[in-house]
Amino acid sequence: MNALHHLWKQLLERELEQRAGEAAEAEVRWRPRLHIAPPIGWLNDPNGLCQYQGLYHAFYQFSPFQPEGGLKFWGHCTSRDLLHWTFEGAPLAPDQPEDCHGVYSGSALVENGSMHLYYTGNVKETGDHDFINTGRRSSTMLAISRDGRTVEAKELLMTQNDYPADLTCHVRDPKIWKQEGIYYMVQGARTKENKGVILLFSSEDKRHWRYLGRFESKEDFGYMWECPDLYELDGQTVLSISPQGVKAEGLKYANLYQSVTCFLEGDFCKGAQVKDFRELDGGFDFYAPQTFLGDDGRRIQIAWMGMPDVEELYTNPTVKDGWQHMMTIPRELSIQNGVLCQNPVRELEHWWNCSHSFVGDFEGAIEPCCELALSTEGEALEVILAGGLRLRYQRDEKIFRMEFTDSLLGAGRTTRGREVEDLKSLRILIDVSSVEVFLNNGSDVFTTRFYPEEHAYTVKIHGPDCRGTYYIHS
């Protein structure tokens, strides 16, 4: 541990101690019970997701001293059930010449008793730069850890000179995996023609990487592709990206930035075709998803329940309490009828221990952490949460809508929608300041933050042909 890392560690411990001493009821009023959230400061992209010696590890982009965002570290938390998480500190800090302006996003490879943490080291040079074509250095870095809590060494693997010459300074977010004895890496990039692409590399030793080619769209689909992921699922090769600069098309691509997937056609090592992207989430707060393979073979995804650069559109009142943002519930992925589906990890079903079933309309107070599971054969269904978040579907319109009718409840969020051919079922997971809605066994998902007052957790369901169950943990 170098001197700068030791200093960062001391400052973080002091900040956490001070916050604990000043803790007030307001600081915990919107804190989730089942989702990852930072103890202080700002959280964004999930990083280094993995399972190691039976323990789940989740790292994330972390600005501990500024809830509005700032210098990036990697925060770290662990769990045994994917529901309850323990904060373990910030093992990756900006303490090297190659990452002094931020330890940016990356991934984990668990092998030979060690966690290999790959990330982008960010450096911004002084002077008159646009920080797109000049003024930024993005280096691919490797940190070694045996427990996720302590980093034994950092290594510089690639610099800007190792990337193709037609790229801007924006190359980042390495995702690593091993397949048939070969290590592969994808990274997000922006070309000098302002086109988003994904770079593909291979290696035989995890350290020396050879450029194989790129994934790109023939159509105009944004100026930057970041947070890439590539994985096998149910016989398909899935490419996941978070593009920036995609134009809205009616209900599609309504957020400032997107997160999408597609199924690659052909061998991904030999120029597989990229087309037919589909949004992963239709709500307000979903970005930078990353997956990992659990020891039991499940492909599990976690995303940032937030969005970059939206402060002028909508906000999060928790900033006043010294923290901002959280992660989605970990989601199991599957492919059903040609659609990538997301559902809460099965551990959630076993955690609920109290339920109430109903038929038709239902109204009343609910717990801040609960689930509503509904099925319907009717022509319309409407669910109103906390008096100001309306979820509705009409079969003749074939659009599912998420609408805030209370601007304070949504902190500026308004409305989102998605074409849904038929609505048969939905699960609504509420966790204090978040709502995740899973339609038709996860084929469509809507995610948002919301901010009810303490005694305003209510539900009103109108659906004559609706059957439902209300779940809590008592």
Secondary structure, DSSP 8 states (H G I E B T S, - for coil): --HHHHHHHHHHHHHHHHHHHT--GGGGTT--SSS---SSEEEEEEEEEEEETTEEEEEEEEETT-TT--S-EEEEEEESSSSS-EEEEEEE-S-STTTTT-EEEEEEEEETTEEEEEEEEEEE-SSS--SSSSSEEEEEEEEEESSSS-EEEEEEEE-GGGS-TTEEEEEEEEEEEEETTEEEEEEEEEETTS-EEEEEEEESSSSS-EEEEEE--SS---SEEEEEEEEEETTEEEEEEEEES---BTTBT-SSB--EEEE-BS-GGGT-B----EES--SSS-EEEEEEE-TTS-EEEEEEES-TT-TTT---GGGGGTEE-EE---EEEEEETTEEEEEE-THHHHH--EEEEEES-EEEE--SEEEEEEEE-SSEEEEEETTTEEEEEETTTTEEEEEES-HHHHTT--EEEEE-S---EEEEEEESSEEEEEETTTTEEEEEE----TT--EEEEE-TTEEEEEEE--
